[in-house]
Amino acid sequence: MQRLIEIDSLRGVAALSVVAFHFTYKYGELYGYASPLPFHASWGYLGVNLFFVISGFVIFMTLDRTRVPMDFVVSRASRLYPSYWTALLLTFAITHALGLPGKEVSAGTLLLNIPMFQQLFNVPLVDNVYWTLLVELLFYALAFALYLAGWLHHVLRALVLLLALRLGYHFTSTLLHVDLPWRISQLLILEAIPFFALGIVAYRLAVRRAPDARPDIAVALLALASLWADSPLMALVGLGCFLAVWLAAAGRLPFLQWRILVWFGVISYPLYLVHENIGWSIMRRLEAAGWRSTASVLVTTLLVVALAAAVSRGVERPAMAWIRARYRARTHAAPRASSVLTQRTFRVALAGLAALTTVFLAYAAYTRVQASSQVFAAAVARLQAVRADEVQPCPPADAHPFVLVALGQSNAGNHGATPSRSRQGVVWHEGRCYALADPLPGATGEGGSIWSRLVPAVADDVAGRPVVLAVLAVDATRASDWTREDRIAPLLDRLVDGLNAESLKPSAVLWQQGEADALARTPPGAYADDLDVVVARLRAHGVDAPVLLGTSTRCRNTGSEDLRAAVSALVKASPGLRAGADTDTIDDGMRIDGCHLDERGLREAARLWAVALQRAGVTSSSPASAARVP
């Protein structure tokens, strides 16, 4: 069908936009370019959203043509797994051969990546682009469940329920400041469901052409409204993706018939799988050999496109044809599976899900009714107790210790996946120094921290000076909490005054905070004002060291461009402020719950902070030393 060719061409466009994003923008954020690029495709990540809309279209078209359940299973498995397993091996081999700091994984992790749903068990990804594959699998599972239940004709009702639940999560977080269970949101793919819904509606409008299109249009509007709740920009992106898929399916985008776009559509899946880590490792080698960044991007793009074409021709298409041929040879045609559940059963299940949503919202309201000061006090009470058996001598003032003060919320605390300890440096807390071991005193959480991984790299960069770390981090705190006398402000004063009393003069202050304000939609002006107050308070207590403002707004969301811009503007306007680590560049592939960091995420955040300290002139070594983050 011509419309399928044009839909496939859109896949090619989506894949190319993601490649452009990773090669011309994100690589620079993570590793830096050897020379300036003339073009930065900072918008290219939106290709993923187009992929989701296309999947909504294609999967429901496939289910409409499915005779028996195994038809669908074989169709999807033969499409996804041969290329995926090939990409796993290629990525593992090439990144280990060429080197890619912070991105290599062990052979055991490679094996655990085989099922494709390893993220459900917090297993690191061989390549971070694989995070979308779990989203796709979960969508397939939801769609397949509707098919097995004989409820495909109820898909609009199911979408309304999921979109309403998504809005419930959003407003509970932004208005009540309470997070509902993240795992349920993940399993029901609530973040991505508006895009899948738009794809389903595009299919129904362009192909099925029901006599009454009003219910479909209503669902599309609800999907766009749920995206608008995130940001007007995402609603416009959703509308653009919907129109592109609908017009392509209707045959109204003739340029999608160009042979080059059709060809990129054919290789789009392997191209998506092999481009990121393999491409970055090639770019690093080319730049290290003296290539200009523009040339390295162009050559790397050609190489990964050639590799994707080889995987498509040598693995994807032959394997898919072989698997499907063997399946057809071993099975006989069977009538479409009949519905095993009645309309009444559907209504009961729908009512059960609605009741569950009501319970979530009621719980959130109850939690919010509890005095916020009590909730905050409980968080402060979770600051780690001192470990009396690990007391260490504090370095004397004449040793000129290098003192790092780390401030922020959960990702500045002990909420990472795996605790660690450092043989270098000590952590100061309440007048004593202790072994630098997670969980760190002065911070909430029982897990791992960024700072135990950062200190060894810093120790190598400060010419033998002893390193002292002091931490104050309380989960879920907003910037305004740090300005209030009934919240963090007295604790901050006590920390700084205590360091001064011990002649431990801060060398740098690291601010790792912003997720709570992003979720609460704090206005950027108010956020900047709060940060000004925090910095002024530090100065008033004798801290004249540079304050590095990290950019950390991503937590079960896509981050906040407004707050990112506010941080950037503050850094440019204030001589005593420096740009800190941009941990928003750490995607969900390195997060255990869409927010907090797994082991690779902790190491990557430490590397970003090490680079930020060097760029700020606080440490003097070359950026290559950041690769020594353990």
ZILINMO-V834842 format. One record per backbone hydrogen bond with DSSP energy under -0.5 kcal/mol. CO is the residue of the C=O (numbers start at 0). NH is the residue of the N-H. E is the energy in kcal/mol with one decimal. If there is no record, write none. Layout:
BEGIN
[[CO/NH/E] [CO/NH/E]]
END
This chain:
BEGIN
[[0/3/-0.6] [0/4/-1.4] [1/5/-2.0] [2/6/-2.1] [3/7/-2.6] [4/8/-2.0] [5/9/-1.7] [6/10/-1.5] [7/11/-1.7] [8/12/-2.1] [9/13/-2.6] [10/14/-2.7] [11/15/-2.4] [12/16/-2.0] [13/17/-1.9] [14/18/-2.3] [15/19/-2.5] [16/20/-2.1] [17/21/-2.4] [18/22/-2.4] [19/23/-2.5] [20/24/-1.3] [20/25/-2.3] [21/26/-1.4] [24/28/-1.4] [25/29/-2.1] [26/30/-3.2] [26/31/-1.1] [39/41/-1.7] [40/43/-1.9] [42/45/-2.0] [43/46/-2.1] [44/47/-1.9] [45/49/-1.5] [46/50/-2.2] [47/51/-2.0] [48/52/-1.9] [49/53/-2.5] [50/54/-2.4] [51/55/-2.2] [52/56/-1.9] [53/57/-2.9] [54/58/-2.9] [55/59/-1.2] [56/60/-1.5] [57/61/-2.6] [58/62/-2.5] [59/63/-1.6] [60/64/-0.9] [61/64/-0.8] [62/65/-0.9] [66/336/-0.9] [67/70/-1.5] [67/71/-0.8] [68/71/-0.8] [68/72/-1.7] [69/73/-2.8] [70/74/-2.2] [71/75/-2.5] [72/76/-2.7] [73/77/-2.5] [74/78/-1.0] [75/79/-2.5] [76/80/-2.0] [79/83/-1.6] [80/84/-3.0] [81/85/-1.9] [82/86/-2.7] [83/87/-2.5] [84/88/-1.9] [85/89/-2.4] [86/90/-2.9] [87/91/-2.5] [88/92/-2.5] [89/93/-2.8] [90/94/-2.3] [91/95/-1.5] [92/96/-1.9] [93/97/-2.8] [94/98/-2.0] [99/102/-2.4] [99/103/-0.8] [105/109/-2.0] [106/110/-2.0] [107/111/-2.0] [108/112/-1.0] [109/112/-0.7] [110/113/-1.4] [112/115/-0.9] [116/119/-1.4] [117/120/-1.7] [117/122/-1.8] [118/121/-1.9] [126/129/-2.0] [127/130/-1.7] [128/131/-1.4] [129/132/-1.3] [129/133/-0.9] [130/134/-1.1] [131/135/-2.4] [132/136/-2.7] [133/137/-2.7] [134/138/-2.0] [135/139/-2.7] [136/140/-2.4] [137/141/-2.2] [138/142/-2.7] [139/143/-3.0] [140/144/-2.2] [141/145/-1.8] [142/146/-1.9] [143/147/-2.9] [144/148/-2.0] [145/150/-3.2] [146/149/-1.3] [148/340/-0.6] [150/153/-2.7] [151/154/-1.6] [153/156/-0.6] [153/157/-2.0] [154/158/-2.5] [155/159/-2.3] [156/160/-2.2] [157/161/-2.3] [158/162/-2.8] [159/163/-2.4] [160/164/-2.3] [161/165/-2.2] [162/166/-2.2] [163/167/-2.2] [164/168/-2.4] [165/169/-2.4] [166/170/-2.8] [167/171/-2.2] [168/172/-1.9] [169/173/-2.6] [170/174/-2.4] [170/175/-0.9] [171/175/-0.7] [171/177/-1.6] [172/176/-0.5] [177/179/-0.5] [180/184/-1.3] [181/185/-2.5] [182/186/-2.7] [183/187/-2.2] [184/189/-2.2] [185/188/-1.5] [188/192/-1.7] [191/194/-1.1] [191/195/-1.6] [192/196/-2.7] [193/197/-2.1] [194/198/-1.8] [195/199/-2.3] [196/200/-2.5] [197/201/-2.2] [198/202/-2.1] [199/203/-2.4] [200/204/-2.5] [201/205/-2.5] [202/206/-2.6] [202/207/-1.5] [203/208/-2.2] [203/209/-0.6] [210/212/-0.6] [212/216/-2.4] [213/217/-2.4] [214/218/-2.1] [215/219/-2.3] [216/220/-2.4] [217/221/-2.2] [218/222/-2.5] [219/223/-2.3] [220/224/-2.3] [221/225/-2.2] [222/226/-1.6] [223/227/-2.5] [224/228/-1.8] [225/229/-0.6] [226/229/-0.8] [226/230/-2.5] [230/234/-1.6] [231/235/-2.2] [232/236/-2.3] [233/237/-2.7] [234/238/-2.5] [235/239/-2.6] [236/240/-2.7] [237/241/-2.4] [238/242/-2.6] [239/243/-2.3] [240/244/-2.3] [241/245/-2.8] [242/246/-2.8] [243/247/-2.2] [244/248/-2.6] [245/249/-1.7] [246/251/-3.0] [247/250/-1.4] [252/255/-2.1] [253/256/-2.1] [254/257/-1.7] [257/261/-2.3] [258/262/-2.6] [259/263/-2.2] [260/264/-2.0] [261/265/-1.7] [262/266/-1.7] [264/267/-0.7] [266/270/-2.5] [267/271/-2.4] [268/272/-2.0] [269/273/-2.2] [270/274/-1.2] [274/278/-1.5] [275/279/-3.0] [276/280/-2.3] [277/281/-1.9] [278/282/-2.6] [279/283/-2.5] [280/284/-1.7] [281/285/-2.6] [282/286/-2.8] [283/287/-2.3] [284/288/-1.4] [285/290/-2.3] [286/289/-1.6] [291/295/-2.3] [292/296/-2.5] [293/297/-2.2] [294/298/-2.7] [295/299/-2.4] [296/300/-2.3] [297/301/-2.1] [298/302/-2.3] [299/303/-2.6] [300/304/-2.2] [301/305/-2.2] [302/306/-2.4] [303/307/-2.6] [304/308/-2.4] [305/309/-2.1] [306/310/-2.4] [307/311/-2.6] [308/312/-2.7] [309/313/-3.0] [310/314/-2.2] [310/315/-2.6] [311/316/-2.5] [314/318/-2.5] [315/319/-2.3] [316/320/-2.4] [317/321/-2.5] [318/322/-2.7] [319/323/-2.1] [320/324/-2.2] [321/325/-2.3] [322/326/-2.0] [323/327/-2.5] [324/328/-2.1] [325/329/-1.2] [326/329/-0.6] [326/330/-0.8] [327/330/-0.5] [341/345/-2.0] [342/346/-2.1] [343/347/-2.2] [344/348/-2.6] [345/349/-2.7] [346/350/-2.5] [347/351/-2.2] [348/352/-2.3] [349/353/-2.3] [350/354/-2.5] [351/355/-2.2] [352/356/-2.3] [353/357/-2.2] [354/358/-2.4] [355/359/-2.2] [356/360/-2.4] [357/361/-2.7] [358/362/-2.7] [359/363/-2.4] [360/364/-2.5] [361/365/-2.6] [362/366/-2.7] [363/367/-2.4] [364/368/-2.1] [365/369/-1.5] [370/373/-0.9] [370/374/-1.7] [371/375/-2.6] [372/376/-2.6] [373/377/-2.2] [374/378/-1.7] [375/379/-2.4] [376/380/-2.2] [377/381/-0.7] [378/381/-1.0] [379/382/-1.9] [383/441/-0.7] [385/387/-1.0] [386/389/-2.0] [387/390/-0.9] [389/434/-1.9] [391/432/-0.7] [395/398/-1.7] [396/399/-1.9] [400/402/-0.7] [401/403/-0.6] [401/467/-2.7] [402/506/-3.1] [402/507/-1.4] [403/405/-0.6] [403/469/-2.5] [404/406/-0.5] [404/509/-3.3] [405/471/-2.4] [406/511/-3.1] [407/473/-1.8] [408/411/-1.8] [409/412/-1.6] [409/414/-0.9] [413/446/-3.7] [415/447/-1.2] [419/437/-3.4] [424/435/-0.7] [425/468/-2.6] [426/433/-2.3] [427/470/-0.5] [428/431/-1.4] [431/428/-3.0] [432/391/-3.2] [433/426/-2.3] [434/436/-1.8] [435/421/-2.8] [439/442/-1.1] [441/472/-1.9] [442/383/-1.6] [443/413/-2.9] [447/415/-2.6] [449/452/-1.1] [449/453/-1.3] [450/454/-2.3] [452/456/-0.6] [452/629/-0.5] [453/456/-0.7] [453/457/-2.1] [454/458/-3.0] [455/459/-1.3] [456/460/-0.5] [457/460/-1.5] [457/461/-0.5] [458/461/-0.7] [458/463/-0.7] [460/619/-1.4] [461/464/-1.7] [465/401/-3.3] [466/425/-1.7] [467/403/-2.9] [468/427/-3.2] [469/405/-2.9] [471/407/-1.4] [472/443/-1.9] [473/476/-1.2] [477/480/-0.9] [477/481/-0.7] [478/481/-1.0] [479/482/-1.5] [479/483/-0.6] [480/483/-0.6] [480/487/-2.2] [480/488/-0.8] [483/486/-1.3] [483/488/-1.3] [487/490/-0.7] [487/491/-2.3] [488/492/-2.4] [489/493/-2.4] [490/494/-2.1] [491/495/-2.4] [492/496/-2.8] [493/497/-2.0] [494/498/-2.1] [495/499/-2.4] [496/500/-2.2] [497/501/-1.1] [498/501/-0.5] [498/503/-2.9] [499/502/-1.7] [502/504/-1.0] [504/402/-0.5] [506/545/-0.6] [507/404/-2.3] [508/510/-0.6] [508/547/-3.2] [509/406/-3.0] [509/511/-0.7] [510/512/-0.6] [510/549/-2.5] [511/408/-1.4] [512/551/-0.7] [513/517/-2.2] [514/518/-2.5] [515/519/-1.8] [516/521/-2.5] [517/520/-0.8] [522/526/-2.4] [523/527/-2.6] [524/528/-2.2] [525/529/-2.3] [526/530/-2.3] [527/531/-2.3] [528/532/-1.9] [529/533/-2.2] [530/534/-2.6] [531/535/-2.6] [532/536/-2.2] [533/537/-2.0] [534/538/-2.5] [535/539/-2.4] [536/540/-1.1] [537/540/-0.6] [537/542/-2.3] [538/541/-1.9] [541/543/-0.9] [545/508/-2.2] [545/547/-0.6] [546/548/-0.7] [546/577/-2.4] [547/510/-2.8] [547/549/-0.8] [548/579/-2.6] [549/551/-0.7] [550/582/-0.9] [550/583/-1.1] [552/554/-0.6] [558/560/-0.5] [559/563/-2.1] [560/564/-2.4] [561/565/-1.9] [562/566/-2.4] [563/567/-2.3] [564/568/-2.5] [565/569/-2.0] [566/570/-2.3] [567/571/-2.0] [568/572/-1.7] [569/573/-1.6] [572/574/-0.5] [573/576/-1.6] [575/546/-2.0] [577/548/-2.6] [580/550/-2.5] [580/582/-1.2] [581/584/-1.5] [582/585/-1.5] [584/586/-0.9] [586/589/-2.2] [587/590/-1.5] [588/124/-0.7] [589/597/-2.4] [593/555/-3.4] [595/591/-2.2] [595/592/-0.7] [596/416/-2.3] [597/601/-2.8] [598/602/-2.2] [599/603/-2.5] [600/604/-2.6] [601/605/-2.2] [602/606/-2.2] [603/607/-2.4] [604/608/-2.3] [605/609/-2.4] [606/610/-2.4] [607/611/-2.2] [608/612/-2.5] [609/613/-1.8] [610/614/-2.8] [611/615/-1.9] [612/617/-2.0] [612/618/-1.3] [613/616/-1.4] [621/624/-2.0] [622/625/-1.6] [623/626/-1.8] [624/627/-2.2] [625/628/-1.6]]
END
